[in-house]
Amino acid sequence: MASTRKNKKSIKKKKDYIIVEKYMRNILGLDTRLYKINLNQGFHCNKKLTLKKKVNPLTKKIKNNPIIYDILTHHKKISTKTLKKDKKITEHLIKIIKPYEKYTYCLTSDTLIIAETKSSENKTKFAKVVKDYTSKHFNICNENPCASGELVIKDNTFIFDNSSGTFEPGYDSIKKLKTALPFLNIKLVMMGTPEHLKYFS
C-alpha cells in the first residue's frame, strides 16, 4: 500500500516537469539543431495526421533511401535540461532554445519536436537548402503527429501555425497544442490569414 502511494507521488512529481533534450547534426560542416521536449503528462490525441495524398516526389525518394534519410535524421544528443512547469517556464525554455527566426515542429503523443529551419544566418544557398530539408516534417516526425507546422517565438510567446505540406493539418489539429502545452504562452494562427502574415512573413 505504501509502495502504491509512493509510486503515485512519483508520477505526480514527474508531471510537474518537462525534459528538454538538445540534439546537434553536422552536415558537411553545417550545424543544425533539433530539440525534443518531453511533456511528461500522458497527453494523447485521438486523431493523428497522415501523409497527404500528393506527397512531393522528392519527399518519397528521401524517405525510401535509407542512406540519405539517415544523414538527414541522425542526431547526437548534447544536453538535457529539466524544467519545472511554473510561471517562468516559457521564459526558461526560450533561453534554452536559441531564438531562431523560424522552426518546424511536430507534436506527438508525448513530445514536442522542433528543428531550426530559417534564419538570417543562413546566408549561402547551401545552408538554406540543408536547413530546409533537415527540418522537413517527414524528417523530424518519427511517427504520425497530432499536429505539425511552423513556429516562431516573439514577445515571450510560442506562435504556432499549420504550415505543413506533408500533413496539411487543420485548426482542429493544431489546437491540440494548447491541450498538450497548457504551461506555455501559446498563440495559434492559420495560414492565409492577415494574422499569419504578421508573424510569418
TIGUPA-237133 format. One line per 5 residues: number of its first residue (from 1); their letters; for each residue x, y, z of C-alpha. Coordinates in nm, 3 decimals. Example, Ala and Ser with C-alpha at 12.3 -4.5 7.8 and 13.67 -1.06 7.14 Angstrom:
2
1 = as = 1.230/-0.450/0.780 | 1.367/-0.106/0.714
// end
This chain:
201
1 = mastr = 0.000/0.000/0.000 | 0.283/0.237/0.094 | 0.459/0.144/-0.230 | 0.146/0.237/-0.433 | 0.122/0.579/-0.265
6 = knkks = 0.493/0.638/-0.331 | 0.451/0.549/-0.699 | 0.154/0.786/-0.733 | 0.354/1.069/-0.575 | 0.646/0.992/-0.806
11 = ikkkk = 0.420/1.005/-1.115 | 0.260/1.330/-0.997 | 0.603/1.486/-0.934 | 0.721/1.376/-1.279 | 0.424/1.552/-1.441
16 = dyiiv = 0.534/1.877/-1.277 | 0.841/1.889/-1.503 | 0.935/1.871/-1.869 | 1.257/1.728/-2.011 | 1.428/1.930/-2.287
21 = ekymr = 1.680/1.740/-2.498 | 1.906/1.926/-2.741 | 2.048/1.744/-3.043 | 2.308/1.851/-3.298 | 2.367/1.743/-3.656
26 = nilgl = 2.667/1.838/-3.868 | 2.619/1.803/-4.242 | 2.925/1.893/-4.449 | 3.038/2.139/-4.181 | 2.698/2.298/-4.121
31 = dtrly = 2.549/2.259/-3.772 | 2.175/2.217/-3.735 | 1.991/2.189/-3.404 | 1.683/1.995/-3.300 | 1.502/1.989/-2.965
36 = kinln = 1.277/1.725/-2.811 | 1.054/1.843/-2.527 | 0.913/1.551/-2.329 | 0.575/1.659/-2.194 | 0.561/1.408/-1.907
41 = qgfhc = 0.184/1.435/-1.874 | 0.031/1.147/-2.063 | -0.114/1.365/-2.340 | -0.285/1.157/-2.607 | -0.453/1.274/-2.927
46 = nkklt = -0.743/1.070/-3.057 | -0.675/1.153/-3.423 | -0.327/1.157/-3.573 | -0.231/1.318/-3.902 | -0.147/1.111/-4.209
51 = lkkkv = 0.064/1.193/-4.513 | -0.130/1.389/-4.770 | -0.225/1.202/-5.087 | 0.001/1.400/-5.322 | 0.335/1.390/-5.143
56 = npltk = 0.628/1.568/-5.307 | 0.822/1.308/-5.520 | 1.148/1.419/-5.357 | 0.995/1.352/-5.017 | 0.921/0.994/-5.119
61 = kiknn = 1.269/0.941/-5.262 | 1.441/1.064/-4.947 | 1.211/0.866/-4.719 | 1.277/0.548/-4.919 | 1.655/0.594/-4.938
66 = piiyd = 1.798/0.470/-4.605 | 2.142/0.627/-4.658 | 2.015/0.978/-4.735 | 1.741/0.951/-4.473 | 1.993/0.851/-4.206
71 = ilthh = 2.214/1.150/-4.292 | 1.919/1.388/-4.257 | 1.777/1.237/-3.939 | 2.082/1.126/-3.738 | 2.138/1.342/-3.430
76 = kkist = 2.380/1.347/-3.141 | 2.238/1.445/-2.803 | 2.445/1.724/-2.650 | 2.243/1.830/-2.345 | 1.942/1.752/-2.128
81 = ktlkk = 1.759/2.003/-1.908 | 1.473/1.959/-1.663 | 1.230/2.249/-1.626 | 0.958/2.290/-1.368 | 0.613/2.378/-1.501
86 = dkkit = 0.587/2.710/-1.321 | 0.505/3.069/-1.426 | 0.854/3.120/-1.568 | 0.874/2.804/-1.777 | 0.816/2.986/-2.109
91 = ehlik = 1.099/3.226/-2.029 | 1.333/2.943/-1.924 | 1.253/2.736/-2.234 | 1.326/3.030/-2.464 | 1.670/3.067/-2.304
96 = iikpy = 1.750/2.704/-2.387 | 1.615/2.719/-2.742 | 1.813/2.966/-2.949 | 1.555/3.219/-3.073 | 1.581/3.139/-3.443
101 = ekyty = 1.354/3.324/-3.679 | 1.159/3.014/-3.770 | 1.129/2.650/-3.664 | 0.944/2.344/-3.792 | 0.754/2.148/-3.527
106 = cltsd = 0.580/1.816/-3.470 | 0.361/1.732/-3.173 | 0.346/1.360/-3.098 | 0.157/1.185/-2.819 | 0.424/1.273/-2.561
111 = tliia = 0.680/1.505/-2.722 | 0.710/1.841/-2.896 | 0.990/1.826/-3.154 | 1.124/2.146/-3.308 | 1.400/2.199/-3.564
116 = etkss = 1.573/2.511/-3.692 | 1.455/2.588/-4.041 | 1.514/2.953/-4.130 | 1.746/3.226/-4.012 | 1.922/3.532/-4.150
121 = enktk = 2.242/3.347/-4.053 | 2.178/3.111/-4.343 | 2.344/3.337/-4.597 | 2.451/3.077/-4.855 | 2.222/2.875/-5.079
126 = fakvv = 2.378/2.553/-4.944 | 2.294/2.650/-4.585 | 1.936/2.734/-4.677 | 1.886/2.405/-4.864 | 2.034/2.195/-4.581
131 = kdyts = 1.830/2.373/-4.311 | 1.517/2.337/-4.521 | 1.546/1.964/-4.585 | 1.675/1.862/-4.241 | 1.376/2.035/-4.084
136 = khfni = 1.110/1.885/-4.312 | 0.822/1.725/-4.125 | 0.893/1.385/-4.280 | 1.240/1.406/-4.121 | 1.156/1.527/-3.772
141 = cnenp = 0.827/1.342/-3.715 | 0.931/0.989/-3.621 | 0.564/0.892/-3.601 | 0.240/1.031/-3.737 | 0.197/1.355/-3.541
146 = casge = -0.101/1.505/-3.365 | -0.010/1.847/-3.507 | 0.259/1.993/-3.733 | 0.355/2.326/-3.884 | 0.594/2.613/-3.827
151 = lvikd = 0.680/2.803/-3.510 | 0.816/3.146/-3.425 | 0.891/3.286/-3.079 | 0.802/3.651/-3.022 | 0.725/3.860/-2.714
156 = ntfif = 0.771/3.560/-2.482 | 0.508/3.366/-2.678 | 0.525/3.049/-2.886 | 0.332/3.117/-3.208 | 0.231/2.802/-3.399
161 = dnssg = 0.076/2.774/-3.745 | -0.046/2.486/-3.964 | 0.212/2.522/-4.246 | 0.291/2.159/-4.329 | 0.278/2.042/-4.688
166 = tfepg = 0.348/1.690/-4.563 | 0.042/1.658/-4.336 | -0.179/1.965/-4.407 | -0.331/1.992/-4.057 | -0.648/2.190/-3.991
171 = ydsik = -0.730/2.405/-3.689 | -0.874/2.107/-3.501 | -0.527/1.952/-3.513 | -0.314/2.249/-3.410 | -0.549/2.348/-3.126
176 = klkta = -0.427/2.030/-2.953 | -0.108/2.224/-2.881 | -0.292/2.419/-2.611 | -0.410/2.095/-2.451 | -0.065/1.939/-2.468
181 = lpfln = 0.126/2.253/-2.360 | -0.101/2.435/-2.112 | 0.203/2.558/-1.919 | 0.339/2.764/-2.213 | 0.234/3.100/-2.355
186 = iklvm = 0.085/2.991/-2.690 | -0.080/3.165/-2.982 | -0.228/2.978/-3.282 | -0.257/3.131/-3.629 | -0.380/2.978/-3.953
191 = mgtpe = -0.219/3.010/-4.293 | -0.388/3.251/-4.529 | -0.499/3.494/-4.259 | -0.376/3.853/-4.207 | -0.252/3.749/-3.864
196 = hlkyf = -0.034/3.481/-4.022 | 0.135/3.740/-4.245 | 0.204/3.949/-3.937 | 0.409/3.677/-3.769 | 0.539/3.457/-4.052
201 = s = 0.609/3.699/-4.340
// end
